[in-house]
Amino acid sequence: MSILLALVSAFAYGLSDFVGGLVSRRASAWPVAVVGQLSATVCTALVALLVPGSPAGPDFAWAVLAGLASGVGTGFLYRGFASGRLSVVAPVSAVGAALVPVLAGAVGGERFSVVVWLGIAVALPGIWLVSSTTGELPEPGNGRTPRVSLAEGLVDGVLAGLGFGVLFAALGQVPEGAGLWPLTLAQLLSVPSVVVLAVLLRAAWVPRGRTVWWALAAGPLGATATAAFLFATQSGYLTIAGVLSSLYPATTVLLAAMVLKEHIHRAQGVGLGLCALAIGFVAGG
């Protein structure tokens, strides 16, 4: 069940990033992140009303860390997407998001068979190949590819990956009996985290115009992804859930191929094959 939930999380994260990325190409990244996280907060709170639980103080403390990290990850991921740095940001963020839970799980004493570790080892290059050749996003209105600084893309990717990795590691500490209120707090705190980052970077964050409100659609998807990840860690290992959830670029690439008719390059095909192989190894181990 844990593996299935982690894969649901990866699919929902990939779909959410696909929606958020499309909106970010037409509106500023920071308002898109604010709207998306607000929507996710409302969705999570509504579900939390129906899920019994008795959270303790430490559960909310981990939620605070998770929320701040989620804001960092979302903000820099969308900033990278909006600037056309998908080919740099996506692989770096996904690998970073996978590595932090792996390290946290190893420190926490999680032990696996050789087959599972082989699956983890195969997943990392698979994630990179899937997302590293997707190409740059064209500038809205002229169809041209913007000039992109590799250094800037790496910074966005590293910060996004660190944010998501800490989010995964922190949520992995919330026990099953806590319910969804810690997750709701994490979603809520991600909003001021995004706002503070935007202010520090002197970027506009107040939602304006009709386009940015399409980011509301990313909220339920993001809430589903994060909740599925939380449940995956509660019924299995943090390391495995973190790696499988970080396969989200595969979903984004497949959606881009099916919906936007983007071509899947040979390296991407190899990456998708490695991701499928990794899932088989982890599930079989």
TORKOL-4160 file (C-alpha; in steps of 0.2 Angstrom, whole numbers, padded with zeros to 4 digits, m for minus):
285
<pt num="1" X="0000" Y="0000" Z="0000"/>
<pt num="2" X="0014" Y="0012" Z="0004"/>
<pt num="3" X="0022" Y="0010" Z="m0013"/>
<pt num="4" X="0005" Y="0013" Z="m0022"/>
<pt num="5" X="0002" Y="0029" Z="m0011"/>
<pt num="6" X="0019" Y="0035" Z="m0016"/>
<pt num="7" X="0016" Y="0032" Z="m0034"/>
<pt num="8" X="m0001" Y="0041" Z="m0032"/>
<pt num="9" X="0009" Y="0056" Z="m0024"/>
<pt num="10" X="0021" Y="0056" Z="m0039"/>
<pt num="11" X="0007" Y="0057" Z="m0051"/>
<pt num="12" X="m0003" Y="0070" Z="m0042"/>
<pt num="13" X="0013" Y="0081" Z="m0040"/>
<pt num="14" X="0017" Y="0079" Z="m0058"/>
<pt num="15" X="0000" Y="0084" Z="m0063"/>
<pt num="16" X="0000" Y="0099" Z="m0051"/>
<pt num="17" X="0017" Y="0105" Z="m0058"/>
<pt num="18" X="0010" Y="0103" Z="m0076"/>
<pt num="19" X="m0004" Y="0114" Z="m0071"/>
<pt num="20" X="0006" Y="0126" Z="m0061"/>
<pt num="21" X="0020" Y="0127" Z="m0075"/>
<pt num="22" X="0007" Y="0132" Z="m0088"/>
<pt num="23" X="0000" Y="0145" Z="m0077"/>
<pt num="24" X="0017" Y="0152" Z="m0072"/>
<pt num="25" X="0022" Y="0154" Z="m0091"/>
<pt num="26" X="0008" Y="0167" Z="m0092"/>
<pt num="27" X="0008" Y="0175" Z="m0075"/>
<pt num="28" X="0021" Y="0179" Z="m0062"/>
<pt num="29" X="0027" Y="0163" Z="m0053"/>
<pt num="30" X="0025" Y="0170" Z="m0035"/>
<pt num="31" X="0006" Y="0174" Z="m0036"/>
<pt num="32" X="0004" Y="0157" Z="m0044"/>
<pt num="33" X="0012" Y="0149" Z="m0029"/>
<pt num="34" X="0002" Y="0159" Z="m0017"/>
<pt num="35" X="m0015" Y="0154" Z="m0025"/>
<pt num="36" X="m0010" Y="0136" Z="m0027"/>
<pt num="37" X="m0004" Y="0134" Z="m0009"/>
<pt num="38" X="m0020" Y="0143" Z="m0003"/>
<pt num="39" X="m0031" Y="0132" Z="m0013"/>
<pt num="40" X="m0021" Y="0116" Z="m0006"/>
<pt num="41" X="m0024" Y="0123" Z="0012"/>
<pt num="42" X="m0042" Y="0124" Z="0010"/>
<pt num="43" X="m0044" Y="0107" Z="0002"/>
<pt num="44" X="m0033" Y="0099" Z="0015"/>
<pt num="45" X="m0043" Y="0107" Z="0029"/>
<pt num="46" X="m0059" Y="0101" Z="0022"/>
<pt num="47" X="m0053" Y="0083" Z="0022"/>
<pt num="48" X="m0045" Y="0085" Z="0039"/>
<pt num="49" X="m0062" Y="0088" Z="0046"/>
<pt num="50" X="m0067" Y="0070" Z="0041"/>
<pt num="51" X="m0051" Y="0061" Z="0046"/>
<pt num="52" X="m0050" Y="0057" Z="0065"/>
<pt num="53" X="m0033" Y="0060" Z="0073"/>
<pt num="54" X="m0025" Y="0066" Z="0089"/>
<pt num="55" X="m0010" Y="0077" Z="0085"/>
<pt num="56" X="0003" Y="0081" Z="0098"/>
<pt num="57" X="0015" Y="0096" Z="0100"/>
<pt num="58" X="0030" Y="0088" Z="0091"/>
<pt num="59" X="0018" Y="0084" Z="0076"/>
<pt num="60" X="0014" Y="0102" Z="0074"/>
<pt num="61" X="0033" Y="0107" Z="0076"/>
<pt num="62" X="0037" Y="0095" Z="0061"/>
<pt num="63" X="0022" Y="0103" Z="0052"/>
<pt num="64" X="0030" Y="0120" Z="0054"/>
<pt num="65" X="0046" Y="0115" Z="0046"/>
<pt num="66" X="0037" Y="0106" Z="0032"/>
<pt num="67" X="0027" Y="0121" Z="0028"/>
<pt num="68" X="0042" Y="0133" Z="0028"/>
<pt num="69" X="0051" Y="0121" Z="0017"/>
<pt num="70" X="0036" Y="0118" Z="0005"/>
<pt num="71" X="0035" Y="0137" Z="0002"/>
<pt num="72" X="0053" Y="0137" Z="m0003"/>
<pt num="73" X="0051" Y="0122" Z="m0014"/>
<pt num="74" X="0036" Y="0128" Z="m0023"/>
<pt num="75" X="0041" Y="0146" Z="m0025"/>
<pt num="76" X="0058" Y="0142" Z="m0033"/>
<pt num="77" X="0051" Y="0128" Z="m0044"/>
<pt num="78" X="0038" Y="0140" Z="m0051"/>
<pt num="79" X="0051" Y="0154" Z="m0053"/>
<pt num="80" X="0061" Y="0142" Z="m0063"/>
<pt num="81" X="0047" Y="0136" Z="m0074"/>
<pt num="82" X="0041" Y="0154" Z="m0077"/>
<pt num="83" X="0058" Y="0159" Z="m0083"/>
<pt num="84" X="0060" Y="0144" Z="m0095"/>
<pt num="85" X="0073" Y="0134" Z="m0085"/>
<pt num="86" X="0063" Y="0118" Z="m0085"/>
<pt num="87" X="0077" Y="0108" Z="m0092"/>
<pt num="88" X="0088" Y="0113" Z="m0077"/>
<pt num="89" X="0076" Y="0115" Z="m0063"/>
<pt num="90" X="0066" Y="0099" Z="m0064"/>
<pt num="91" X="0080" Y="0086" Z="m0064"/>
<pt num="92" X="0089" Y="0095" Z="m0050"/>
<pt num="93" X="0074" Y="0098" Z="m0039"/>
<pt num="94" X="0068" Y="0080" Z="m0041"/>
<pt num="95" X="0085" Y="0072" Z="m0037"/>
<pt num="96" X="0087" Y="0084" Z="m0022"/>
<pt num="97" X="0069" Y="0079" Z="m0016"/>
<pt num="98" X="0074" Y="0061" Z="m0017"/>
<pt num="99" X="0091" Y="0062" Z="m0009"/>
<pt num="100" X="0085" Y="0071" Z="0007"/>
<pt num="101" X="0072" Y="0058" Z="0012"/>
<pt num="102" X="0085" Y="0044" Z="0008"/>
<pt num="103" X="0098" Y="0052" Z="0020"/>
<pt num="104" X="0085" Y="0055" Z="0033"/>
<pt num="105" X="0079" Y="0037" Z="0032"/>
<pt num="106" X="0096" Y="0031" Z="0033"/>
<pt num="107" X="0100" Y="0041" Z="0048"/>
<pt num="108" X="0084" Y="0035" Z="0056"/>
<pt num="109" X="0089" Y="0017" Z="0054"/>
<pt num="110" X="0079" Y="0011" Z="0039"/>
<pt num="111" X="0087" Y="m0004" Z="0031"/>
<pt num="112" X="0082" Y="m0012" Z="0015"/>
<pt num="113" X="0087" Y="m0027" Z="0004"/>
<pt num="114" X="0100" Y="m0025" Z="m0010"/>
<pt num="115" X="0086" Y="m0025" Z="m0023"/>
<pt num="116" X="0077" Y="m0010" Z="m0015"/>
<pt num="117" X="0094" Y="m0001" Z="m0015"/>
<pt num="118" X="0096" Y="m0005" Z="m0033"/>
<pt num="119" X="0079" Y="0002" Z="m0037"/>
<pt num="120" X="0084" Y="0018" Z="m0028"/>
<pt num="121" X="0100" Y="0019" Z="m0037"/>
<pt num="122" X="0091" Y="0017" Z="m0054"/>
<pt num="123" X="0078" Y="0029" Z="m0050"/>
<pt num="124" X="0090" Y="0044" Z="m0048"/>
<pt num="125" X="0097" Y="0044" Z="m0066"/>
<pt num="126" X="0080" Y="0040" Z="m0072"/>
<pt num="127" X="0073" Y="0055" Z="m0064"/>
<pt num="128" X="0087" Y="0066" Z="m0071"/>
<pt num="129" X="0085" Y="0059" Z="m0089"/>
<pt num="130" X="0066" Y="0060" Z="m0089"/>
<pt num="131" X="0067" Y="0079" Z="m0085"/>
<pt num="132" X="0084" Y="0085" Z="m0091"/>
<pt num="133" X="0080" Y="0085" Z="m0110"/>
<pt num="134" X="0062" Y="0093" Z="m0110"/>
<pt num="135" X="0069" Y="0109" Z="m0117"/>
<pt num="136" X="0065" Y="0127" Z="m0113"/>
<pt num="137" X="0048" Y="0134" Z="m0111"/>
<pt num="138" X="0045" Y="0147" Z="m0125"/>
<pt num="139" X="0041" Y="0165" Z="m0120"/>
<pt num="140" X="0022" Y="0168" Z="m0121"/>
<pt num="141" X="0017" Y="0177" Z="m0136"/>
<pt num="142" X="0032" Y="0175" Z="m0147"/>
<pt num="143" X="0037" Y="0157" Z="m0147"/>
<pt num="144" X="0055" Y="0160" Z="m0145"/>
<pt num="145" X="0066" Y="0152" Z="m0132"/>
<pt num="146" X="0072" Y="0165" Z="m0119"/>
<pt num="147" X="0091" Y="0166" Z="m0114"/>
<pt num="148" X="0093" Y="0156" Z="m0098"/>
<pt num="149" X="0107" Y="0157" Z="m0086"/>
<pt num="150" X="0113" Y="0139" Z="m0081"/>
<pt num="151" X="0119" Y="0146" Z="m0064"/>
<pt num="152" X="0102" Y="0154" Z="m0060"/>
<pt num="153" X="0093" Y="0137" Z="m0066"/>
<pt num="154" X="0104" Y="0127" Z="m0054"/>
<pt num="155" X="0101" Y="0139" Z="m0040"/>
<pt num="156" X="0082" Y="0137" Z="m0042"/>
<pt num="157" X="0083" Y="0118" Z="m0044"/>
<pt num="158" X="0094" Y="0116" Z="m0029"/>
<pt num="159" X="0083" Y="0127" Z="m0018"/>
<pt num="160" X="0067" Y="0119" Z="m0024"/>
<pt num="161" X="0074" Y="0101" Z="m0021"/>
<pt num="162" X="0080" Y="0106" Z="m0004"/>
<pt num="163" X="0063" Y="0113" Z="0000"/>
<pt num="164" X="0054" Y="0098" Z="m0006"/>
<pt num="165" X="0066" Y="0086" Z="0002"/>
<pt num="166" X="0065" Y="0094" Z="0019"/>
<pt num="167" X="0046" Y="0094" Z="0017"/>
<pt num="168" X="0046" Y="0075" Z="0014"/>
<pt num="169" X="0058" Y="0072" Z="0028"/>
<pt num="170" X="0048" Y="0082" Z="0040"/>
<pt num="171" X="0031" Y="0075" Z="0035"/>
<pt num="172" X="0039" Y="0057" Z="0037"/>
<pt num="173" X="0040" Y="0061" Z="0056"/>
<pt num="174" X="0021" Y="0063" Z="0058"/>
<pt num="175" X="0014" Y="0047" Z="0065"/>
<pt num="176" X="m0002" Y="0039" Z="0059"/>
<pt num="177" X="m0013" Y="0044" Z="0073"/>
<pt num="178" X="m0010" Y="0063" Z="0071"/>
<pt num="179" X="m0023" Y="0065" Z="0057"/>
<pt num="180" X="m0022" Y="0078" Z="0044"/>
<pt num="181" X="m0022" Y="0094" Z="0054"/>
<pt num="182" X="m0003" Y="0095" Z="0055"/>
<pt num="183" X="m0003" Y="0093" Z="0036"/>
<pt num="184" X="m0016" Y="0107" Z="0035"/>
<pt num="185" X="m0004" Y="0118" Z="0046"/>
<pt num="186" X="0010" Y="0114" Z="0034"/>
<pt num="187" X="0000" Y="0119" Z="0019"/>
<pt num="188" X="m0005" Y="0135" Z="0027"/>
<pt num="189" X="0012" Y="0140" Z="0033"/>
<pt num="190" X="0019" Y="0138" Z="0015"/>
<pt num="191" X="0009" Y="0153" Z="0010"/>
<pt num="192" X="0018" Y="0166" Z="0021"/>
<pt num="193" X="0034" Y="0157" Z="0017"/>
<pt num="194" X="0031" Y="0161" Z="m0002"/>
<pt num="195" X="0026" Y="0179" Z="0002"/>
<pt num="196" X="0042" Y="0182" Z="0012"/>
<pt num="197" X="0053" Y="0175" Z="m0001"/>
<pt num="198" X="0045" Y="0185" Z="m0014"/>
<pt num="199" X="0047" Y="0201" Z="m0004"/>
<pt num="200" X="0065" Y="0197" Z="0000"/>
<pt num="201" X="0068" Y="0194" Z="m0019"/>
<pt num="202" X="0058" Y="0210" Z="m0023"/>
<pt num="203" X="0046" Y="0201" Z="m0033"/>
<pt num="204" X="0027" Y="0204" Z="m0035"/>
<pt num="205" X="0017" Y="0191" Z="m0026"/>
<pt num="206" X="m0001" Y="0198" Z="m0025"/>
<pt num="207" X="m0013" Y="0189" Z="m0037"/>
<pt num="208" X="m0019" Y="0200" Z="m0051"/>
<pt num="209" X="m0028" Y="0196" Z="m0067"/>
<pt num="210" X="m0039" Y="0181" Z="m0072"/>
<pt num="211" X="m0024" Y="0170" Z="m0078"/>
<pt num="212" X="m0017" Y="0168" Z="m0061"/>
<pt num="213" X="m0033" Y="0161" Z="m0053"/>
<pt num="214" X="m0031" Y="0145" Z="m0064"/>
<pt num="215" X="m0018" Y="0140" Z="m0051"/>
<pt num="216" X="m0033" Y="0136" Z="m0040"/>
<pt num="217" X="m0034" Y="0120" Z="m0050"/>
<pt num="218" X="m0016" Y="0115" Z="m0044"/>
<pt num="219" X="m0022" Y="0116" Z="m0026"/>
<pt num="220" X="m0032" Y="0100" Z="m0025"/>
<pt num="221" X="m0019" Y="0091" Z="m0034"/>
<pt num="222" X="m0005" Y="0097" Z="m0023"/>
<pt num="223" X="m0015" Y="0093" Z="m0007"/>
<pt num="224" X="m0019" Y="0075" Z="m0014"/>
<pt num="225" X="0000" Y="0072" Z="m0018"/>
<pt num="226" X="0006" Y="0078" Z="m0001"/>
<pt num="227" X="m0008" Y="0068" Z="0009"/>
<pt num="228" X="m0004" Y="0053" Z="m0001"/>
<pt num="229" X="0015" Y="0055" Z="0003"/>
<pt num="230" X="0011" Y="0057" Z="0021"/>
<pt num="231" X="0000" Y="0041" Z="0021"/>
<pt num="232" X="0014" Y="0032" Z="0012"/>
<pt num="233" X="0027" Y="0036" Z="0025"/>
<pt num="234" X="0015" Y="0031" Z="0039"/>
<pt num="235" X="0012" Y="0014" Z="0031"/>
<pt num="236" X="0030" Y="0011" Z="0025"/>
<pt num="237" X="0047" Y="0018" Z="0024"/>
<pt num="238" X="0052" Y="0036" Z="0022"/>
<pt num="239" X="0066" Y="0032" Z="0010"/>
<pt num="240" X="0055" Y="0022" Z="m0002"/>
<pt num="241" X="0041" Y="0035" Z="m0002"/>
<pt num="242" X="0053" Y="0049" Z="m0005"/>
<pt num="243" X="0061" Y="0041" Z="m0020"/>
<pt num="244" X="0045" Y="0035" Z="m0028"/>
<pt num="245" X="0036" Y="0052" Z="m0025"/>
<pt num="246" X="0051" Y="0061" Z="m0033"/>
<pt num="247" X="0047" Y="0052" Z="m0049"/>
<pt num="248" X="0034" Y="0066" Z="m0053"/>
<pt num="249" X="0044" Y="0073" Z="m0068"/>
<pt num="250" X="0039" Y="0057" Z="m0077"/>
<pt num="251" X="0021" Y="0062" Z="m0075"/>
<pt num="252" X="0024" Y="0080" Z="m0081"/>
<pt num="253" X="0034" Y="0074" Z="m0096"/>
<pt num="254" X="0020" Y="0061" Z="m0101"/>
<pt num="255" X="0007" Y="0074" Z="m0099"/>
<pt num="256" X="0017" Y="0087" Z="m0110"/>
<pt num="257" X="0018" Y="0073" Z="m0123"/>
<pt num="258" X="0000" Y="0069" Z="m0123"/>
<pt num="259" X="m0008" Y="0086" Z="m0120"/>
<pt num="260" X="0004" Y="0098" Z="m0128"/>
<pt num="261" X="0010" Y="0085" Z="m0141"/>
<pt num="262" X="0028" Y="0088" Z="m0136"/>
<pt num="263" X="0041" Y="0075" Z="m0142"/>
<pt num="264" X="0048" Y="0063" Z="m0130"/>
<pt num="265" X="0067" Y="0062" Z="m0134"/>
<pt num="266" X="0077" Y="0046" Z="m0134"/>
<pt num="267" X="0085" Y="0051" Z="m0117"/>
<pt num="268" X="0068" Y="0054" Z="m0109"/>
<pt num="269" X="0063" Y="0037" Z="m0116"/>
<pt num="270" X="0077" Y="0029" Z="m0107"/>
<pt num="271" X="0073" Y="0039" Z="m0091"/>
<pt num="272" X="0055" Y="0033" Z="m0091"/>
<pt num="273" X="0061" Y="0015" Z="m0094"/>
<pt num="274" X="0073" Y="0017" Z="m0079"/>
<pt num="275" X="0059" Y="0024" Z="m0068"/>
<pt num="276" X="0048" Y="0009" Z="m0072"/>
<pt num="277" X="0063" Y="m0002" Z="m0068"/>
<pt num="278" X="0065" Y="0007" Z="m0052"/>
<pt num="279" X="0047" Y="0004" Z="m0047"/>
<pt num="280" X="0048" Y="m0014" Z="m0051"/>
<pt num="281" X="0064" Y="m0016" Z="m0040"/>
<pt num="282" X="0057" Y="m0007" Z="m0025"/>
<pt num="283" X="0040" Y="m0016" Z="m0026"/>
<pt num="284" X="0049" Y="m0033" Z="m0028"/>
<pt num="285" X="0061" Y="m0030" Z="m0014"/>
